[in-house]
C-alpha cells in the first residue's frame, strides 16, 4: 500500500484547516485516505495519479467538507476540513450542518417506512385515501392503476418534476400546494402523473413532495416535527433538521459557495429548500451515519427498534422497473452490495453509501457547487483506505485505443434523446447531448453547452468518462456507414440519442 502512495508536497491554493471527532483516534487508514484521492479511470501500464484531500479541495474550489466512515456497523471515524465560509473565521467541524440535497430522500423514506411499521400507512394503498389538503389529479394513467407509496419511493409512480431550484434569501417561498400546482412563487411545473404507475422509472422530486404531504396529513404535524418524532429523536440525531430556511440559531452552519468557491446567497449565506422531503434536510455526516447504521442493522435483523427486518429488506430491494429500492439507489451483489444516494442543491453537494452485508459505509458533505467532482474522489480514497471489496472501489483500469483526429471528428455533433431501447430501468437523460473535440479529446455535454466531460476511447466506437465509472458511451453507424446513434449504457439501462443533421458548430 505504501509503495502506491506518493508524498504530498504541492503548495496549496487554499489554507484548509482540519477537525477530527474527539472520540476518534487517527490511525493509518485515515492517513492512507488523506493521500489516496484519484480519478475514476486509470490507464493500464501507467501509475495512478493520486492527490491529498487538501490538494483536491483547492483544485475543485470547495472551501469546506465533512465526512464520516462506518466500519462493521459503527462510526469508525469522522473528520472535517476547511472553512464554513470563505473570508470568515469559522472552521468546519464534525458537528457542522450541511444542506444535503436529495440525500434527504433516504431520510424521508425511512420516516415513511417507520409510519408503515406503525400501521399508519400502507405501501400499496391509493395515496388519495391519505391526502386531505390536495389530491393526485385523476387522469387516464391513474384510472389504470393508482399512485401508491411504493411507487413514489421507487420513482415508478409516474410523477413529473425531477428536481427543484433553490430559493435565495430575498425570494418568496412557495407553500407545498404552490409547489404541487406549479404556481408562483414556485419555480417548477405542476406535479402530475405522466404514465401508468408501475410501468417505468422516472426520477421525481415532485413525487417525494406528495410523500411529504401524505406524512403531514396522516401525522397531523409538519414534516420536520414528524421527522423529529419518527427519525431524529429515536436515533439521537441532534444536528439534523428539515426546517427551511434553517434558523440561524442552530449555529455552525456550512455556508453556500459557487463553482469558483465564492460565497453565495448573501447576506444569510445559504438558500432555502422548501421541498423538505425531496431536498430540504440539513445534517452532519456523523448524524446521518446514525441513520445509515440503523438501516443496516434493521436489514441484518440485529434490531427491530428502528425498522422491522422485513421492511428494511424491502427498502434495500429493487422495485421494478427501477434501480431504486424504497428510497435509496441500489447496486452490486454480495460483499459489493450497496445502497446510496447523491445530493445536489445549487451550492451544496452530498453523497451517502451503505453496505448492508458488511456494515460499512461513508457519508460526504460539501459546501460548494464543485463538491460533485470532489466527493467521488473522496469515496474512492475511503474505499482504498478501508479495503472495501473491489466492486465498491468505483475505479476502472482501461487500455485506451489511440484514435486519429479524423476518427474522433466522425463522432462530433448534436444528438437528440429518443425513447430508451430498454424500458426497464429507463433512466432520465437530458434531451440534447453535444459531442465536441477539445484539446485532442472528445467531450460530452448533456445540455448542449460548451463545457463537458472528457471521453476516453476504449474501442473503435466505445468510450468511458474520465471521471465516472460504470457508464459506457457507444456510437453506432447507420446503413450508409455514417455515425447516426449514441447509446449511453449504465448497467441494465440504455438511453438512445440520434445524431441530428446539424454539424458540430
ChimeraX attribute file (.defattr): number of C-alpha atoms within 10 A of each C-alpha:
attribute: neighborCount
match mode: 1-to-1
recipient: residues
	/A:1	7
	/A:2	7
	/A:3	5
	/A:4	10
	/A:5	15
	/A:6	13
	/A:7	10
	/A:8	14
	/A:9	9
	/A:10	10
	/A:11	10
	/A:12	13
	/A:13	13
	/A:14	16
	/A:15	12
	/A:16	21
	/A:17	15
	/A:18	17
	/A:19	16
	/A:20	17
	/A:21	16
	/A:22	10
	/A:23	9
	/A:24	12
	/A:25	12
	/A:26	13
	/A:27	9
	/A:28	9
	/A:29	15
	/A:30	19
	/A:31	12
	/A:32	19
	/A:33	21
	/A:34	18
	/A:35	20
	/A:36	26
	/A:37	27
	/A:38	22
	/A:39	24
	/A:40	20
	/A:41	19
	/A:42	19
	/A:43	13
	/A:44	12
	/A:45	9
	/A:46	9
	/A:47	9
	/A:48	17
	/A:49	13
	/A:50	20
	/A:51	23
	/A:52	22
	/A:53	22
	/A:54	24
	/A:55	22
	/A:56	21
	/A:57	27
	/A:58	18
	/A:59	14
	/A:60	18
	/A:61	23
	/A:62	32
	/A:63	33
	/A:64	31
	/A:65	32
	/A:66	29
	/A:67	28
	/A:68	25
	/A:69	24
	/A:70	24
	/A:71	17
	/A:72	15
	/A:73	22
	/A:74	16
	/A:75	18
	/A:76	16
	/A:77	23
	/A:78	28
	/A:79	24
	/A:80	26
	/A:81	24
	/A:82	26
	/A:83	24
	/A:84	28
	/A:85	24
	/A:86	19
	/A:87	9
	/A:88	8
	/A:89	8
	/A:90	14
	/A:91	22
	/A:92	28
	/A:93	27
	/A:94	24
	/A:95	23
	/A:96	25
	/A:97	29
	/A:98	30
	/A:99	36
	/A:100	29
	/A:101	31
	/A:102	26
	/A:103	30
	/A:104	26
	/A:105	28
	/A:106	24
	/A:107	23
	/A:108	29
	/A:109	25
	/A:110	25
	/A:111	25
	/A:112	28
	/A:113	28
	/A:114	21
	/A:115	19
	/A:116	17
	/A:117	16
	/A:118	12
	/A:119	9
	/A:120	14
	/A:121	20
	/A:122	18
	/A:123	16
	/A:124	12
	/A:125	14
	/A:126	16
	/A:127	21
	/A:128	16
	/A:129	9
	/A:130	19
	/A:131	18
	/A:132	12
	/A:133	11
	/A:134	16
	/A:135	15
	/A:136	19
	/A:137	10
	/A:138	13
	/A:139	13
	/A:140	11
	/A:141	15
	/A:142	19
	/A:143	11
	/A:144	10
	/A:145	15
	/A:146	21
	/A:147	26
	/A:148	20
	/A:149	27
	/A:150	23
	/A:151	25
	/A:152	29
	/A:153	28
	/A:154	30
	/A:155	32
	/A:156	29
	/A:157	29
	/A:158	26
	/A:159	28
	/A:160	20
	/A:161	19
	/A:162	17
	/A:163	20
	/A:164	22
	/A:165	16
	/A:166	22
	/A:167	21
	/A:168	19
	/A:169	16
	/A:170	11
	/A:171	11
	/A:172	12
	/A:173	21
	/A:174	19
	/A:175	15
	/A:176	19
	/A:177	16
	/A:178	16
	/A:179	24
	/A:180	25
	/A:181	16
	/A:182	18
	/A:183	15
	/A:184	14
	/A:185	14
	/A:186	23
	/A:187	16
	/A:188	19
	/A:189	16
	/A:190	18
	/A:191	23
	/A:192	19
	/A:193	23
	/A:194	15
	/A:195	21
	/A:196	20
	/A:197	23
	/A:198	22
	/A:199	17
	/A:200	20
	/A:201	27
	/A:202	25
	/A:203	24
	/A:204	23
	/A:205	24
	/A:206	28
	/A:207	33
	/A:208	28
	/A:209	24
	/A:210	27
	/A:211	24
	/A:212	24
	/A:213	24
	/A:214	25
	/A:215	25
	/A:216	20
	/A:217	17
	/A:218	15
	/A:219	16
	/A:220	11
	/A:221	13
	/A:222	15
	/A:223	23
	/A:224	22
	/A:225	17
	/A:226	22
	/A:227	23
	/A:228	19
	/A:229	14
	/A:230	19
	/A:231	22
	/A:232	23
	/A:233	12
	/A:234	13
	/A:235	18
	/A:236	13
	/A:237	19
	/A:238	13
	/A:239	20
	/A:240	25
	/A:241	23
	/A:242	28
	/A:243	19
	/A:244	17
	/A:245	18
	/A:246	20
	/A:247	10
	/A:248	9
	/A:249	7
	/A:250	12
	/A:251	12
	/A:252	18
	/A:253	27
	/A:254	30
	/A:255	28
	/A:256	30
	/A:257	29
	/A:258	19
	/A:259	15
	/A:260	13
	/A:261	22
	/A:262	16
	/A:263	22
	/A:264	19
	/A:265	18
	/A:266	13
	/A:267	10
	/A:268	14
	/A:269	17
	/A:270	27
	/A:271	26
	/A:272	23
	/A:273	28
	/A:274	25
	/A:275	29
	/A:276	25
	/A:277	32
	/A:278	31
	/A:279	29
	/A:280	28
	/A:281	29
	/A:282	26
	/A:283	23
	/A:284	28
	/A:285	30
	/A:286	27
	/A:287	22
	/A:288	24
	/A:289	27
	/A:290	19
	/A:291	21
	/A:292	29
	/A:293	24
	/A:294	22
	/A:295	27
	/A:296	29
	/A:297	23
	/A:298	22
	/A:299	23
	/A:300	18
	/A:301	15
	/A:302	12
	/A:303	15
	/A:304	14
	/A:305	13
	/A:306	21
	/A:307	26
	/A:308	21
	/A:309	20
	/A:310	14
	/A:311	17
	/A:312	25
	/A:313	20
	/A:314	14
	/A:315	28
	/A:316	24
	/A:317	20
	/A:318	19
	/A:319	20
	/A:320	18
	/A:321	19
	/A:322	26
	/A:323	23
	/A:324	26
	/A:325	23
	/A:326	31
	/A:327	29
	/A:328	29
	/A:329	21
	/A:330	23
	/A:331	19
	/A:332	12
	/A:333	11
	/A:334	12
	/A:335	16
	/A:336	17
	/A:337	18
	/A:338	23
	/A:339	24
	/A:340	22
	/A:341	21
	/A:342	20
	/A:343	22
	/A:344	20
	/A:345	24
	/A:346	24
	/A:347	26
	/A:348	27
	/A:349	28
	/A:350	31
	/A:351	25
	/A:352	26
	/A:353	24
	/A:354	27
	/A:355	30
	/A:356	26
	/A:357	18
	/A:358	19
	/A:359	19
	/A:360	23
	/A:361	31
	/A:362	28
	/A:363	28
	/A:364	30
	/A:365	32
	/A:366	33
	/A:367	36
	/A:368	33
	/A:369	24
	/A:370	24
	/A:371	29
	/A:372	20
	/A:373	17
	/A:374	27
	/A:375	25
	/A:376	22
	/A:377	24
	/A:378	23
	/A:379	26
	/A:380	22
	/A:381	28
	/A:382	25
	/A:383	22
	/A:384	19
	/A:385	19
	/A:386	18
	/A:387	12
	/A:388	18
	/A:389	14
	/A:390	12
	/A:391	17
	/A:392	19
	/A:393	18
	/A:394	19
	/A:395	20
	/A:396	19
	/A:397	14
	/A:398	15
	/A:399	15
	/A:400	17
	/A:401	14
	/A:402	13
	/A:403	17
	/A:404	10
	/A:405	12
	/A:406	8
	/A:407	12
	/A:408	19
	/A:409	17
	/A:410	13
	/A:411	23
	/A:412	20
	/A:413	22
	/A:414	23
	/A:415	23
	/A:416	18
	/A:417	19
	/A:418	14
	/A:419	11
	/A:420	19
	/A:421	12
	/A:422	14
	/A:423	17
	/A:424	17
	/A:425	22
	/A:426	21
	/A:427	20
	/A:428	14
	/A:429	16
	/A:430	14
	/A:431	13
	/A:432	18
	/A:433	23
	/A:434	23
	/A:435	27
	/A:436	24
	/A:437	18
	/A:438	11
	/A:439	7
	/A:440	12
	/A:441	17
	/A:442	22
	/A:443	21
	/A:444	23
	/A:445	18
	/A:446	18
	/A:447	14
	/A:448	19
	/A:449	12
	/A:450	11
	/A:451	14
	/A:452	18
	/A:453	17
	/A:454	21
	/A:455	21
	/A:456	23
	/A:457	24
	/A:458	17
	/A:459	14
	/A:460	14
	/A:461	18
	/A:462	19
	/A:463	21
	/A:464	25
	/A:465	20
	/A:466	17
	/A:467	19
	/A:468	18
	/A:469	18
	/A:470	13
	/A:471	15
	/A:472	20
	/A:473	21
	/A:474	18
	/A:475	22
	/A:476	16
	/A:477	12
	/A:478	10
	/A:479	8
	/A:480	7
	/A:481	8
	/A:482	12
	/A:483	18
	/A:484	20
	/A:485	21
	/A:486	25
	/A:487	20
	/A:488	20
	/A:489	15
	/A:490	15
	/A:491	11
	/A:492	12
	/A:493	20
	/A:494	23
	/A:495	23
	/A:496	20
	/A:497	24
	/A:498	19
	/A:499	23
	/A:500	13
	/A:501	10
	/A:502	9
	/A:503	9
	/A:504	15
	/A:505	8
